[in-house]
Amino acid sequence: MLPIPKKYYLTSGSAEGESDLTAFDGALLNAGIGNVNLLKVSSILPPQANYVQKLALPPGALVPTAFGTIVSQEPGEVIAAAIAVGLSKDTFGIIMELVGKFAQQEAEEKIKNMVKESFELRKMELSEIRVSSVEHVVKKIGCAIAAAPMWY
């Protein structure tokens, strides 16, 4: 059984590459999470997980992370990735991720509404929303990622 993470932060990044995979790798590096192994998790932020500005993650670590990513091979196309965490005062939080072919501002508006809806579905009181997002204009092959890495 894995321990429950006690810390988290939000990050986003984008990059160009010669292939989809190298664009993704560059976006991971730009977001500061390119030298760890992401374990994709769904949408629940553990109770009492504390927000930190940045985590010093050991290279090669298995890091539970909610994330969304998009790759495009259409020069001039605008892509965006956003991650948001909705916080409750007395219980767990909700993480939402969003990617698409739209501007950063639109991504941020949509992701905030998604967090609000997820709290309404659970009949929970929302106390705060934190967001990280990025916009990228594709030159050749571009990638955008937004992530919520968690740690112990």
Secondary structure as UniProt FT lines:
FT   STRAND          7..8
FT   STRAND          11..16
FT   HELIX           20..31
FT   TURN            34..35
FT   STRAND          37..40
FT   STRAND          44..45
FT   TURN            47..48
FT   STRAND          50..51
FT   TURN            59..60
FT   STRAND          62..72
FT   TURN            75..76
FT   STRAND          78..87
FT   STRAND          93..100
FT   HELIX           104..122
FT   STRAND          128..137
FT   STRAND          142..151
//
